[in-house]
Amino acid sequence: MSKSQVSIVKTEPQPDYEAVLAAVRKSIDLIGGLDDIVKSGQLVLINPSWVAAPADKETGTCTWPEVSRAVADVVKAAGARPIIAESSAVGVDCEKVVKESGHAELRDLGYEVVNLKDDKTVKLPVPGGGLILDPMPVWETVDRADVIITVPVLKTHDQTEMTCSIKKLKGLLPDKTKRAFHQQGLYDAVIDLMTAVKPSLTIVDAIICQEGMGPIYGDPVEMDLVLASRDLVAADTICGQIIGYQPEDLKLSVNAAERGLGTMDPAAIEVVGETVESVQRRFVRASEAAPKVTVNGFKLVFGEETCTGCRNTVYSILHQLDGEGNLDYLEKIAILTGGAAFPEEGAANGVVTVGDKCTPKDRRGDRHAKGCPPNSVDVVQAILGDRGEAKRTYADDPDSD
């Protein structure tokens, strides 16, 4: 049985476009080229990450425009029509991110750069049946594409530990569906999406990454790497190893592998180009970047059933409130996850329970943030209660569905 190949290519520091193009070409050549993926005349959707501002290339938040351009040029050389297309996070002005990330300049150079939030939506069937959503709402351009190439940034993530080839696919969804993923089960829903859209290739932008409280508020880390694979699960497994995760730490990869969408077994993956060991650097995880909260009467209890998603979501909330100067909202509040027991002495300003699958219904109480894992804004709203209305700190339209 042949192994899944993942290429690792090292670039020079702060590479210019020609250096990026050379690295992208090499990464693709090392895994056998594009001949069996892209055919002349096909429409190829190149899907970078435009999650939110700050989108400046030095922050590691969004895909470098040079990487998107390089992939488009390789696709064009194969005789196909490349479209660079993505939608930003819920409530975020996608055009603003396109401009800040440098992708608007590609339009001036003649590339097709599409804000998918201006697109129509259609529904795709999920082969074999979806566990959460079936059919799957996606943008019409996704349905029209003959080939999808995902071009993520390698980052830690405040809910899924890491975001890369698989998690990045959420950009192919309308905002309403992105939100539904969290409410109904993110880890299975993303794999439903992966099954429906069937990406053929991933080109990972690991030039400037993020560690800590990614995918937006993390700290940039320059790695100067480009990776490529036909197997998104294998790519994410190797990316995880590079930044310090074991394969089983990444639940999205585990779920995708269980559904036959790729391999996360290192013994079944062939790494070509640079070795993992030569480029490894352990990243600070979201849980390690959370502030130490010393607020009067605040209690945080992780029950035995707490999953990584709920744990990291809570840590992200603490980071958000700390950055906004709003830690006082936690005074005499108890936050419970994973079915933790209510404190015997109670909490004067309320008990907040987080997460559906790991918190039984009989232990949720009146202030429950539903979802698996919940949207951060829903956890903040449960903390605020009737004291205010939670807003998405990075959204331009906080009330967007």
DRENPALO-985347 format. One record per atom (N, C-alpha, C, CB): x, y, z. Coordinates in steps of 0.1 Angstrom, whole numbers, plus 5000, padded with zeros to 4 digits. Glycine has a CB too. Example, Ala and Ser with C-alpha at 12.3 -4.5 7.8 and 13.67 -1.06 7.14 Angstrom:
<zalums>
513249435078;512349555078;513249675078;511349555090;512849785071;513749895071;512950005079;514149945057;
</zalums>
This chain:
<zalums>
500849885000;500050005000;500950125000;499050005012;500650224991;501450344990;501150435001;501250414977;502250515005;502050605016;501550745011;503350625023;500950815020;500550955017;501851035018;499451005027;502051125008;503251205008;502851355013;503851214994;503851405021;503751545025;505151605023;503351555041;505151715015;506451775013;506651895022;506451824998;507851915026;508252035035;509352105027;508651985049;509152235024;510152315017;510452435026;509652355003;511752455027;512252575035;512452695026;513452535043;511952805029;512252925021;513353015029;510953015019;513753115022;514653215029;513753295038;515453295018;514353365048;513553455057;512953565049;514453505068;511653595052;510953705046;511053695031;511453845050;510653585025;510753555011;509953655002;510453415007;510553694991;509753774981;508953684972;510753864973;508253734963;507353654955;508053544947;506553744945;509153574941;509853474933;510353354942;511053534926;510753384954;511153284964;509953194968;511853344976;508853264970;507653194974;507153104962;506453284978;507153154950;506753074938;507652954937;506853164926;508952974939;509852854938;509552754949;511352904939;509252794961;508952704971;507652634969;508852774985;506652704964;505352634961;505552534950;504252744956;506252574939;506552474928;507252354933;507352544917;508252374941;509052264946;508152174955;510252314954;507352234963;506452154973;505552064965;505652244982;505052114953;504152034945;504851934937;503352134935;506051964932;506851874924;507251754933;508051944918;507551784945;508051674954;506951564957;508451734968;505651604955;504551504957;504051454944;503451564966;504751484933;504351424920;503751524910;503451314923;503651644913;503151744904;501651754904;503651714891;501151834894;499651864893;498951784882;499452004891;499751704874;499151644862;497951564865;500151564855;497851494876;496751404879;495651474888;497251284886;495851604890;494951684898;494251784890;495651744910;494951864883;494451974875;494551954860;495152114879;493451964853;493451944838;493152084831;492351844835;493652084819;493452214811;491952244810;494052194797;491652364812;490252414810;489452404823;489552334800;489952344833;489152334846;489152464854;489752224854;488052474862;487952584871;488552534885;486452634873;489552604890;490252564902;490052674913;491752544899;489352634923;489152724935;490352714944;487852694942;491052824946;492152834955;491652904967;493452914949;491652834979;490952884991;491952925002;489952774995;492353045002;493253095013;492453125026;493953225009;493153165036;492553195049;492453345050;493253135061;491153395051;490953535053;490053555065;490253605040;490453495076;489553485088;489053625093;490253405099;489953715095;489553845101;490753935102;488953825115;490554065105;491554155108;492054125122;491154305106;493354155126;494354215117;494854115107;495554265126;494754165094;495154075083;496554105077;494154085072;497254195083;498554225078;499454095078;499254335086;500254075067;500953955066;501953925077;501753955053;502354025084;503354005095;502653945108;503954135099;501353945108;500653895120;500453745120;499253955122;500553675108;500253535107;498753505107;500953465118;497953595106;496453575107;495953515094;495753705110;496353575083;495853535070;496953485060;495153655063;496453405050;497453355040;498153475033;496653265030;499453455031;500153555024;499653565009;501653525024;499453685004;499053694990;500053634980;498753844987;501253634984;502353574975;502053424974;503753604981;501653364984;501353214984;500153194975;501153154998;499053264977;497853254969;498253274954;496753354973;498953384951;499353414938;500253304932;500153544937;501153244939;502053144934;501153014930;503053104945;500252984939;499452864936;498552894923;498452834948;498053014922;497353054910;498153044897;496753194911;499453084898;500353084887;500652934883;501553154890;500852854892;501052714889;499852644883;501452634902;498652684888;497452634882;497252684868;496252674891;497552814866;497352874852;498352804843;497653024853;499552774847;500552714839;500052574834;501852694846;499152514842;498652384839;497452394829;498152304851;497152514825;496052534815;494652554821;496052424806;494652564835;493352584841;493052724845;493252494854;491852754850;491452884854;491452894869;490052924848;492352964875;492352984890;491453094895;493753004895;490653064905;489953174912;490353164927;488353154911;490853274932;491153284946;489953334954;492453384949;489453244962;488153284968;488053234983;486953224960;487353314991;487253275005;486153365011;488553295013;485653325023;484753415031;485353425045;483253365031;485253545050;485853565064;484953515075;486153715066;485353525087;484553475099;483253545100;485353495111;482353495108;481053545110;481053685114;480253455121;480353775107;480153915110;481353995105;480053925124;482353935099;483554015095;483354065080;484853925096;483754185078;483654245065;484854185056;483854405065;484454095047;485354015039;486254115030;484753915031;485654215025;486354305016;487454375024;485454405010;487254405036;488254475044;489454375046;487654515058;489154245049;490254155050;490954135037;489654015056;490254125026;490954115013;491954225011;489854115002;491554345015;492354465013;493554465023;491554595015;493254435036;494354435046;495354325043;493754425059;494854215038;495754095036;496654115024;494953975035;496354205016;497154225003;496554154991;498554185006;495454084993;494854014982;494254104972;493853914987;493854224976;493254324967;494254364956;492654444974;495454364960;496554404950;496654294939;497854424957;496254174942;496254074932;495254104921;496053934938;494154154925;493154194915;493654294905;491854254922;494454394910;495054494902;496054424892;495854594910;496554304895;497454234886;496754144877;498454154895;495454144878;494654064869;494153924874;495454034857;494453894886;493953764892;492453784896;494853724904;491753674895;490353664900;490353644915;489553554892;490053744922;489953734937;488553764941;490953834944;487853664947;486453664949;486153664964;485753544942;485353764968;484753764982;483453674981;484353904987;483553554987;482453464986;481153504993;482853324992;481253605002;480053655009;479153734999;480453745020;479653764987;478853824977;478253714968;479653914968;478553584971;478053474962;476753424967;479153364963;476053344958;474853274962;475253144969;473953244949;474253094976;474452964983;473752854976;474052974998;474352734977;473652614972;473852504982;474252574958;473252384980;473452274990;474052154982;472152244996;475152104988;475751984983;475451864991;477252004982;475251744985;475051624993;476351585000;474551504983;476251515011;477451465018;477451315015;477351485033;478451265006;478551125003;478551035015;479751104994;477750935016;477750845027;476850905038;479050825032;476351025037;475551085048;476351165058;474750975055;475851285061;476551365071;476151325085;476251505068;477051345095;476651325109;475951445115;477951285117;476251565110;475551685115;474751755105;476651775120;475251775093;474451845082;474551775069;475051995081;473451755063;473351685050;471951715044;473651535051;471851795034;472951845025;473751965032;472451895012;474851995026;475752095031;475652235024;477152045031;475252335031;475152475024;476552525022;474352575033;476852565009;478152615006;477952734996;479152505000;478952804992;478852904982;478752844968;480053004983;478052904959;477852854946;479152834938;477052944938;480152914940;481452904934;482152764938;482453014937;481952724950;482452594955;481852484947;482152574970;480552494944;479952384936;480352384922;478352404937;480652504916;481052514902;482552474900;480952654897;483352474910;484752444909;484952294906;485552474922;485852264896;486252134893;487252074903;486852124879;488052164908;489152124918;489152234929;490552114911;489352184941;489552284953;490952254959;488452264963;491652364960;492952364967;492852454979;494152404957;493052394990;493052475003;494452525006;492452395014;494452655010;495752725012;495752785026;496052835001;495852705037;495752755050;497052815056;495252645059;496852885067;498052925075;498152835086;497853075080;499252795090;499452705102;499452785114;500852625100;498452755123;498252835135;497752745146;497352955133;498052775159;497252725170;495852775170;497952745184;494952715177;493552755176;492952745190;492752675166;492152845193;491552855207;490452755210;491052995209;490052675200;489052575202;489552435197;487752605195;490152425186;490552295180;492052265181;490152295166;492752335190;494152315192;495052375181;494552175195;494652335168;495452375157;494452395145;496552275153;494652495137;493952515125;494852505113;493152655125;494452425103;495352415091;494452365080;496452305094;494752265073;494052225060;492652195062;494752115054;492252125073;490952075075;490052185081;490851955084;490452245092;489652345098;489452465089;490252395111;490352495081;490352615072;489152605062;491552625065;488652485060;487552465050;486252545054;487252325048;486152585067;484952655071;484752785063;485052685085;485752835056;485652955048;484752935036;486953005044;484452805033;483552775021;482152775025;483952635016;481852815038;480452815043;479852955044;480352745056;478552975043;477953095047;477953115062;476453105041;477853245066;477953275080;476953195089;477753415083;475753185084;474753115092;475152965095;473353115085;475752905085;476152765086;477352755095;476452705073;478252845094;479452845103;478952845118;480352975101;478052925121;477552935135;476852805138;476553055136;476052745129;475352625132;476352515135;474552585120;477552515129;478552415131;478852405146;479852445123;479052525152;479352525167;478152475175;479752665171;477052515171;475852475179;475452335178;474652565175;475852265167;475352135165;476552025166;474752115151;477752075166;478851975167;479952005157;478351835166;480952095161;481952145152;482852025146;482852245159;483251935155;484251845151;483751745140;484751765163;482451715141;481851625131;481351705119;480751545137;480951825121;480351905110;481451945100;479752035116;482651975105;483752015096;484151895087;484952055104;484051775093;484351655085;483251625075;484551535094;481951655078;480851655068;481251745057;479551695075;481651865060;482051965049;483151915041;482452095056;484151855047;485351805039;484851695030;486351745049;483951605035;483351505026;482651555014;482451405035;481851665017;481051715006;481851794995;480051815012;482851864999;483551954989;484751884983;484052074996;485351774990;486351694984;487551774979;485851604973;488251844988;489451914983;490551824978;490052004994;491251854967;492151774961;493651784965;492151794946;493951904971;495251934975;495352044985;496051984962;496352044994;496552155003;497952205001;496352105018;498052335001;499352405001;499352485014;499652494988;500252445023;500152515037;501152635037;500552415048;500652745040;501452865042;501952865057;500653005039;503152825058;503752825072;504952915072;504152675076;504853025065;505953125064;505953205077;505853215052;504853275080;504653335093;503353265099;504453485092;503553195110;502453125116;501953205129;502952985120;501153135137;500653195149;500753085160;499253255148;501253125172;501153045184;500353115195;502553005189;499953035205;499153095216;497753105212;499753235219;497153225214;495753245213;495253265198;495253365221;495653175189;495253175175;493753145175;496053085166;493053165164;493653195151;493753345147;492753135140;493453435157;493453575154;494353655163;492053635154;494353615176;495053695186;496353625191;494153715198;496853535183;498053465186;499253555183;498153335179;500453505187;501753575184;502353515172;502653565197;502853605163;503453555151;504753475153;503653665141;504953375145;506153295145;506653275131;505953155153;507853325128;508353305114;508953165113;509353415110;508353075105;508852945102;509452925088;507752845104;509053005079;509553005065;509452865059;511053055065;508252815059;508052685054;506852685044;507752585065;506852605034;505652575026;505552415025;505852635011;504352365028;504052225028;503052195017;503652165042;503052075012;501952035003;501651885004;502452064988;500351855001;499951715002;498651694995;499851655016;498351584989;497051544984;496151494995;497151434973;496751465006;496051405018;496051515029;496751275023;494851575031;494751685041;495051635055;493451745040;494551515058;494751455071;496251435074;494051325073;496951385064;498451365066;499151495067;498951285054;498751595059;499351725060;499151785074;498751825050;497951775079;497751835093;498451755104;496251835096;498551625101;499351545111;500851585112;499251395107;501451605100;502851655100;502951795105;503351645085;502051885101;502052015106;501952015121;500952105100;501051935127;500951915141;502251875148;499851825144;502951775142;504151725147;505251835147;504651605139;505251915136;506252025136;506052125147;506052105122;504752155151;504552255162;504352185176;503452345158;504452055177;504451995190;503251915194;504652095200;502451875184;501251795188;501451655183;500051855181;500951555191;500851425187;499551405178;500751325199;499551305169;498451295160;497051285167;498551175151;497051215178;495851195186;495351325193;495951085196;496151425194;495851555200;494851635191;497051635203;494751605178;494051685169;492751605165;494951715156;491651645172;490451575170;489851585156;489351625180;490051695149;489551695135;490251595126;489751845129;491551575128;492351475121;491851335125;493851495123;491651315137;491151185142;489851155135;490951185157;488851245135;487551225130;487651205115;486651335133;488451275108;488651265093;489251125090;489451375088;490251085097;490850955095;489850845097;492050935104;489050855108;488050755111;487050735100;487350785124;486850845092;485850845081;486450815068;485050975081;487750775068;488450735056;488850845047;487550645049;489050965052;489451075044;490951105043;488651195049;491751015049;493151035049;493750965061;493551185050;495050965062;495750895072;496450985082;496750805066;496350955095;497051025106;498150935112;496151075116;498350825106;499450725111;500750765105;499050585107;501650815114;502950865108;503750755100;503850905120;503450625104;504050515096;503550505082;503850385104;502450565080;501850555066;501950685059;500350525067;502850775064;503150905057;504550915054;502751025067;504850955041;506150975037;506451125036;506450905023;507351175043;507751315043;508951335034;508151365058;508751425024;509751445014;510251595015;509251415000;511451625011;512051755013;512751765026;510951865012;512451865034;513051875047;512451775056;512752015053;513151735067;512551645077;511851715087;513751565083;510851655094;510151715105;511051755116;509151615111;512051675119;512951705130;513851835127;513951595132;514151855115;514951975111;514252105112;515551955097;512852105112;512152225112;511252245124;511252235100;511252145134;510352145145;510552265154;510552025153;509452315159;509552425170;508152405177;509752565164;508252375190;506952365198;506352505199;507252305212;505052505195;504252635197;503652635210;503252645186;503552755216;502652785228;501252755224;502852925233;500552675232;499152645230;498252745235;498852505236;497052745231;496052845235;495852835250;494652825228;495752715255;495552695270;496752745278;495352545273;497952755272;499052805279;499252955278;500352745274;498453015270;498453165268;497453235276;498353195253;496553165282;495453225290;495953305302;494353115294;495353415305;495753495316;495453425329;495153635316;496153455340;495853405353;494853505359;497153395362;493653455362;492553545366;492453535382;491253505360;492653655388;492453665403;491353765405;493753695410;490153725403;488953815405;488153765417;488053825392;487753855425;486953815437;485853725434;486453945444;485853605440;484753515440;484653435427;483553585442;485653455417;485553375405;486053235406;486453445394;485253145401;485553005401;485552945387;484552925411;486552865384;486552795371;486852655374;487652865361;485952565370;486052425373;485852345360;484952385384;486852265356;486752175345;486452035350;488152175337;485251995346;484851855350;485651755342;483351835348;485451625347;486251515341;485951495326;485951395348;484751535322;484351515308;484651635299;482851485307;485351735304;485651855296;486551815284;486351955304;486051855272;486851835260;487751955258;485951815247;488751935249;489652045246;488952165240;490751995235;487952145232;487152255226;486652345237;486152205217;485952295247;485352375257;486352435266;484352295266;487452365269;488452415278;489152535271;489552305281;489552525258;490152625252;489252745249;490752575239;487952715247;487052825245;486952915257;485652775242;486952855269;486952935281;488253015283;486752835293;489352945280;490653025280;490653145271;491752925277;490053125259;489953235250;489053345255;489353185236;488053315262;487153415268;487953495278;485853345274;488653425286;489453495297;490453595290;490253395306;491053545279;491953625272;491253755266;492653545260;490053725260;489253835255;488953945265;488053785248;488353895277;487953985287;489154065293;487153905298;490253995294;491454055299;491854165290;492553955301;491854135277;492354235267;491354355266;492454175253;490154335269;489154445269;489054525282;487754395266;489754475292;489754535306;488354505313;489854685305;487754385309;486454355315;486454225324;485554325303;487554195330;487654085339;486754095351;489054065344;486354225354;485354245365;484054175363;485154395367;483754145350;482454075348;482453935354;482254065333;483653885357;483753745363;483653745378;485153685360;483453865384;483353865399;482153785404;483254015404;482453695413;481453605419;480653525408;480453685427;481353485398;480853405387;481553265388;480953465373;480753165386;481453025385;481152975371;480752925395;482252935364;482152875351;482452725352;483152945341;481552645347;481752495349;481652435335;480652435358;482552335333;482452255320;482552105324;483652295311;482252025314;482451885315;481651815326;483851855318;480451875329;479551815339;480051835354;479551665337;480951935356;481351965369;480152005378;482352085369;480251965391;479151985400;479052135404;479351905413;477852185406;477652325410;478352345424;476152355411;478952455426;479652475439;478552485450;480352615439;478852415461;477852405472;477452545478;478452325484;478452635478;478152765483;477552865472;479452835489;477452805460;476852885449;477752995444;475552955454;477253085436;478053205431;477053315430;478653165417;477353425437;476453535439;475953595425;477053645447;476853595415;476453655402;476153555392;477553745398;476053425396;475553325386;476553215383;475153385374;475953105379;476752985375;476552965360;476352855383;477652965352;477652945338;478152805335;478553055331;477352735327;477852605322;478152605307;476752495325;479152535303;479652545289;479652405282;481052605289;479052405270;479152285262;478052185263;480452215265;477652125253;476552035252;476951885255;475752045239;477851835247;478151695247;478851655260;479051655236;479551745266;480351705278;479551755291;481751765278;478451825289;477651875301;476251815300;477652025302;475951715308;474551655308;473551765311;474451545319;472351735305;471251835306;470951865321;470051785299;471051765329;470651785343;471651865351;470351655350;472851905344;473851985351;474052115344;475151905352;473152165336;473352285328;472952415335;472752275315;471852415342;471452535349;470752625339;472552595356;470552745344;469752845336;470652925327;469052945345;471952935329;472953015321;473852915314;473653125330;473352855304;474152755297;474552805283;473352625296;475852795279;476252825266;476252695258;477752895266;475352685249;475152565241;476152555230;473752545237;476452435225;477252415214;478352315217;477852545209;479152275207;480152175209;481252195199;479652025207;482252285203;482252375214;481352505211;483652415218;480952575221;480052695218;480852805211;479452745231;480152895205;480753015200;481153095212;479853095191;482353165211;482853245222;481853345226;484153305219;481153405217;480153515220;479053465229;479553575207;478653335227;477553275235;478053255250;477153145229;479353225251;479853205265;479953345272;481253135265;480353445265;480453575270;479053625274;481053675261;478053595266;476653635269;476153565281;475753605257;476453435283;476053365295;476753425308;476453215294;477953475306;478653535317;477953675321;480153565314;477653745310;477053885312;475653875318;477053955299;474853775314;473453765318;472753885313;473353745333;472053945322;471254065318;472054195320;469954075327;473354185322;474254305324;474654365312;475454265333;474454305300;474854365288;474754265276;476354415289;475154315264;475054225252;476354195247;474154295242;476654065246;477954025241;478154065226;478153875243;479354105222;479754135209;480954055205;479954295207;481054025191;482253965186;483254065185;481953895172;484354055192;485354165193;486054185179;486454125203;486054095170;486754115158;485754135146;487653995154;484454135149;483454145138;483154285135;482154075142;482854315122;482354445118;480854455120;482754475103;480254335119;478754335121;478454225132;477954295107;478554265145;478454175156;477154095156;478654245169;476054155150;474754085150;474553995139;473754195151;475553975130;475353895118;475153755122;476553905109;474253685114;474053535115;475153465109;472753495110;
</zalums>
